[in-house]
Amino acid sequence: MRKTLYLKFLLAYIIFGIFGFVIITALVPGMLRQRLIREQADSLHAEATLIANTYASGLYSSETTLETVKTQMDALAVYMNAVIRIINPSGRLVLDTQVPLNTDEAVVIENFDSTATSGSYYMVDDFFHSFDTEVLSVIAPIVNDYKVRGYVCIHYGMDSINRSVGSLQAIFYIILVILLMLSLIILIFFTEIVYVPLRRITYATEQYASGNMRYELQVDSEDEMGYLAACLNFLSNEIARGEEDQKKFVANVSHDFRSPLTSIRGYLEAMLDGTIPPELYEKYLKIVLNETERLTKLTNSLLTLNNLNARGMMLQMTDFDINQVIRSTAASFEGTCQSKSITIELVLTGDVLYVHADVDKIQQVLYNLIDNAIKFSHNNSSIRLETAEKKNKIFVSVKDTGIGIPKDDLKLIWERFYKSDSSRGKDKKGTGLGLSIVKEIINAHNEHINVVSTEGVGSEFIFSLQKSEINDQLDD
């Protein structure tokens, strides 16, 4: 079974709970016990030292009686909930708050050793077998005339400390439960905010990987998950659009290649089987030649687009006179214009007007735009080529008075192989790639091209170019 992110988080949650329980059960009691013992020992040792320096010291200096000290020790023992003893260095019990005072019967604690605390001031045991259970014992020496006369021992029952440890451990268990509940809330939020959208995104990517690019990913969120889902939706739409464009591209290429090839094959077969008599060969061979020119033009256009896309439009940026390029490009259409009685009107700003661009690419743009203008213009009409300077930009306009472009087609004319229905009758040799090439070249220059057209009136294409600094030098 595939391990999911949610199962990992759930496993981490369970491990957190188990480790928390183990730590509280195994480690916390010992740590709390040592902490409480130290704190209680500090308090008892301070009391034992105070008693040794006051009441007990007065007993050995005969400043007070044993009965008086016993009464005071009993009161302190009740207040401290402890047992207070005064023991001689030999181990003889002088005073014990647990039993009545009896001077006639000597009680000796066997093997009593004041150094048994090993350098510390407290010990936890049965105090030389004088108690049935463990007690916390502190020892403070009683010094009189610079000699240790005895010891004040305070014994505190470990039952009280153990109960405190149990109470504190219960508090830790409650805190652990609260933390687990808070973690569970966080896990629930994680499930709703992160895991569920992530599952949807994962499922969507599986759909996209299987080829279902039309799957709609729904993630209603304004955070990174929502942004990621929106990006995936956009990516899938672009891929789907690319696939459709690819299919359309192949269909268009097949159609545009099939038509002239069918014509060429048909005419040649007719010549071979005698359907076309020899005296008409010249006429139909010219038709065949025109079809081969159409195929050549289509192939060249496809190669141009492919090179533009593959190389990312490598530009050779130079400063050149755009007016001169317009004049030379317009002159190359002289023969075509004469056959249709079309005039080209040049309205150029200044004698010279320098721009910073790739001269060959811009000449190709002008050639395609002028070629389209002539192709869709009526006989005995005119085409206007104009340049204008605005701020740091040079604007070039190609305007005709031809058939125009339908309003619904204006957004589609830049697509590859696109031909409007109104243009198909006139554009016999067109490939539908010219304006796509123009758009690619202008975009590569980080400039813009726009079209203004009215069906039946004409079209105007306007593109911008970067102004050259040479113009400023010429003005100076």
N, C-alpha and C positions, 0 to 999 in steps of 0.2 A: 504494500500500500504506500502511496506517495505521502511523504511527510509534509504537512502543510505548516504554514507559519503560525496558524491558530493553535495547532496541536503543540507546537514548540512553546508558545506562550503559556498554554494551559499546563504543560509539563513543568515549566519554570515556576508557575504559581503553586503547583502541588509540592514541588521540591522546596520552595520557600517555606510553605507551611510545615513540612516534615522537619526541615532543619531548625526552624524556629521552635518547634515542640521539643526536639532533641536537645537543643541548647538550653532551653528553660528547664528541662527535666534533669539533664546531666551536669551542666556546668554552673548554671545560675545558683542552685542551692549552696554549693561549696563556696562560691565567691561571696554570696550574701552572709553565710555563716562566719567566714573569716573576717568579713567587714564588721559584723555586729560584735563578734568576740573582741576585736581590737578596740572598738569604740567603748564597749562596756568595760574592758580591762583598763583602759585609760581613766575612765571615771572612777572605777573601784580603787585603782592604785593611788589616785589623788586623795581619795577619802582615807585609805589605809595610811598613807604618809602623814596626813593631817592628824589622825588618831595617834600614830606613833610619836609624833612630836608634841602632843598635848596630853591627852588623858593617860595614855600608856606610859609616857615618860614621867608623868607625875606620880604614877604608881610605883615605879622603881626608885624614885627620889623621895619616897615617903611623904609626898605633898598631898596625897589623897588616899583614900582607902579602897580596898578591892571591891567592897559592896557598892561604893559610889560609882566606880568605873563600870561595874556590872550593870547598874541601873542605866547609866548613859549608853552603854553598848547595846543593851536590849532595845532601847528606844531607836537608836540608829539602825539596828538590824531590821526592825519592823518597817521603818521608813524606806530602807534600801531593798527590802525583800531579799535579804541575804543573811548569811551566817558569819558572825565575827568571832574570831578566836585570838587569844594571846598565848603564844607558845614560847617556852624557854628554848635556848639553843640545844638542850639535851633532848628535846621532844616532849617534855612534860607540859601538859595542858594546864595553863594558868586560869584561863577564862574561856567559856563557851556560851554563846547566847542561846544555844539550843537546849541546854540543860541548866538546872538550878546550880547555884554556887555551892560547892562542897569541898572544903579545904582538908577534910579528914581523909578522903580517898583520892589518891594520886592517879591521874590518867595520863598515860604516856603513849605518844604516837610513835609506833615502831618505825625505825629506819628513816626518821625525819631528817631531811637534808635541805637546808636553806638554799643550796646552790643547784637544786634540781631543775630550776627554771632555765638553766643553760644560758645564762647571761641575759635572759629576759626578765620581765617582772610579772609574768603570769604563766599559768599552766592549765591544761584541760585534761583532767583525769579524775580518779577517785581519791586523790590526795593521800597517798600512802595507805590506801585501803581503809580510810576512815569514813568513807561515804559509800552507799550502795550503788549510786549512779555517778555519771560524770558531772563534775562541777567546774566552773571557771574560778580559779584561785589566784589571788594576787598576794604578794608578800612584801612587807615594808619593815625594815629593821628598826628596833627601838634602841636608841643610842643614849647612854648616860655616862658621864665622866669619860667620854671618848671610847667607851666600850659598848659592844653590842650586847644588851641585856636580854633581848628576846625579839620576838617578831609578832607583828600584827598581820593576821591572815583573814582575808575576806573571801568567802565562798559564795558564788552566785550560781543558782541552778541552771543547767543547760536546757531544761524543759522550756523555760521562758524564751531563750534565744531560738530554740527550735521552732516554737510556735510563731515567733516573729518571722523566721525564715519562711515558714509555711504561708503566713499571711502575705508576705511580699511576693512569694512565688505565685500565689493565686492572682495577685495584681498583675504580674507579668503575663500570666495566662490570659487575663482579660485584655491586656494591651495587645497580645498576639492576635486574639480573636478580632479585636477592633481593626488591627492592621490588615488581617486577612479579608475582613469585610470591605475595607477601603480599597484593598487591592482588587477584590472582586468587582467593585464598582468601576475601577479603572479598566479592568478586563472587559467589562460590559461596554464601556464607552469605546474602548479600542475595537471591540467587535463591530459596533455600529458605525464608528467613524472611519476606521482604517480597514479592518478585515473584510467587511461586506463589500465596500467599494473596490477593494483590491481583488476580491473574488470575481466581481463583475468585469473588472479590467482584464483579469487573467482569462476569463471565459471569452471576452471580446477578442483578445489577441489570438486565442485558439480558433475562433471563427474566421478571423482575418487570415491566419496561417493556412486554413483549409480552403481559402478562396472566396469566402462569403464577405466581400467588402461592403455589402449593403447592410450589414448588421449595425443597428443603432445602439450605441452604448449610452445608458442612462445613469448618470451619477450627479445627483442634485447637491452639489457642494461648491463652496466658493474658496476652498483651501487648495493645497497642492494636489490632492486627489482629484478634485474637480477640474483643476487645470490640466492634469495628466490625461483625464478622460476626454477633455475637450481637444487636446492635442492628438490623441489617438483617433477621435472621430474625424478631425481635420485630415490626419494622415490617411485614414482609410478612404475618405472621400476623394482625396487627391490621387490615391492609387487607383481607385475605381475609375476616376475621370481619365487617368493616364491609360488604363486598359481600354476604355472606350475610345480614347483618342488614337491608341495604337490600332485598334480594329478598324476605326474609321480611316486612319492613315493607309493601312494595307488595302482596304476596300477602294479608296480613292486612287491609290497608285495602280492597283489592278485595273480599275476602270479606265484610267487615263492612258495606261499602256495598251490595254486590250483594244481600245477603239482604233488607234492608228495602225496597230499590228493587223487587226482584222481587215482594215481597208487595204493595206499593202498586200496582204495575202490574197484578198479577193481579186484585186486588179491583176496581180501577177498570174494567178491561176487562170483568169479570163484570157490573158494574153497567150498562155501556154496552150489552152484548149481551143483557141481560135474564136472565142466569143467576141473578143475585141479584135477588129481587123488591124493589120499592120499600119494602115494610114492613120490610125488614131493612137498609135503607141506614144507618140510625143506628148499628146495631151494627158494621157493617163500616167506616163512616167513623171511628168511635172507634179501631178497629184501625189504620186508615191514619194517624190522628193520633198514636197511640202510636209508630208506625214513624218518622214525621217527627221526633218528639221524640228518638228514638234516634239518628237521623242528625244532629240538631242537637247533641246531647251529644257524639257522636263528633267532629264538626267542631270544636267548641269545645275539646275535649281536645287534638286535633291542633294547633290554633292555639296553645294554651297551651304545649305542648312545644316547638313551633317557636320561640316567643318566648323561652322559657327558654334554648334553645341558641344562638339568634342573638344575643341581647343579653348572654349570659353571666350571666343571673339578676341583674337590677338590683334591689337590696334597699333598702327605706326603713326603716332601723333606728331603732326608737324603744323607749321603755320603756313597757310596758303590763301590765295585770293579766291573767295567763293564766287565772286562775280565772273571771273574768268572761267571757272569750272562750269558755271551755268551756261555761259556763252558757248563753250566747246561742246557740251553735252547736247544743248538745243540744236547746234549745227549738224550733229550726227543724224538728226531726224528730218533733214531737209527733204530727202527723196520721199519719205512716207507722207510728210505734210503736203507736198505738191500733189500727190496722187489723190488726196482727199480735199484739196483746196483749203487746208487749215493753216492759219498764220499763228506764229508764236510771238507774243508781245513780251518784251523784257522791260521791267520797271525796277532798275537796280539802284541801290543807294551808293552814290559816289562812283568814281572810276574804278577804284580798288576797295575791297572790303575783306580784311583778313580774319580768318577764324582759326581756332586751334582744334584740329580733328584729324582723322585718317582720310586723306584725300581720295584714295581709291574706293574706300567704303562709301563715302559721301557721294562720289560720282555714281556708284551703283544705285544708291537711293534715288538720286535725281533721274537716272535712266529709267528705273522702274516706274516712278511716279509720272514722268512725261510719257512713257510708253502707254501706261494705263489711260492717261488723259486723252491721248490721240485715239486710242482704241475705242473709247466710249464717247467720243465727240462726233457730232454730226458733220457732214460735209459743209464747206463754206462757213466754218466757225473759227473761233480763235481760242488760244490758250495763253494764260497770263502767268509769267514767272516773275516773282517779286522778292526783293530782300529788304529788310527793315532792321534798324538798330534800336534796341530798348535796353537801357542800363548796360549790363555786361553780357547781354545775349544778342545773337544775330538770328533773326527769324526768316526762314525761307518758305515761300508760298508757291504752290502749283495749283492753278485754278482753271477749270474748264467749264464749258457751257453744254455739256453732254447730257446723257440720260439720267444722271444722278443715281443715288443709292437709296433704296427704300429705308424708311425709319427703323424697321425691325431688323434690318441687316447691318446697321452701323456698328453694333457691338461684335459682330461675327466676322467682319471683313479681314481681321488680323489673323484668323485661324488658318491653318494650312489646308490647302485644297478647297477653301470655301469659295463658292461662286454663287452670287445671287441669281434668282430665277430670271430677272430682267436682263442679266448680262450674258446668259448662256448663248443667246442667239447671235450676239456680236463677237463674243470672245471665243472664236473657233480654235485658236492656237494657245489660249491661256492655260496655265497650269494651276492657278490658284495659290501659288507660292510667293508671288512677287511682293505682296504687302507683308507677308510673314517675314520675309528677308529684311524688308525696310524696317519693320518694328524691332527685329533683333539688333540691327546695326545701330539704330538711334538709342535703344536701351543700353547698349554696350558703351555708348558715349555719355551715359548718365543724363541724357536729355529726353525730351518729350516730343511726341508727334500726335496731332489731333486732326480730325476731319470734320468739315461742315458741309452737309450735302442736302439738297432738296430734290426729290424725284421729279424728273422732267425739266429741271432747271440747270443742274450742274453740281460739281463737287469741288471743294478746296481742301488740299492737304497742306498743313503748316507744321514745320518742325523747327526746333531750336538748336543752336550750336554755340559753343563757348567763343566769346570774342577774344581775338588775339591782342596782345599788348603792342604789336607793331602798329596798330591803328593810332594809338596815343602818340607814338614816336613820329608818325607821319603828320599828325596834327600840330605837333610842336615845330 
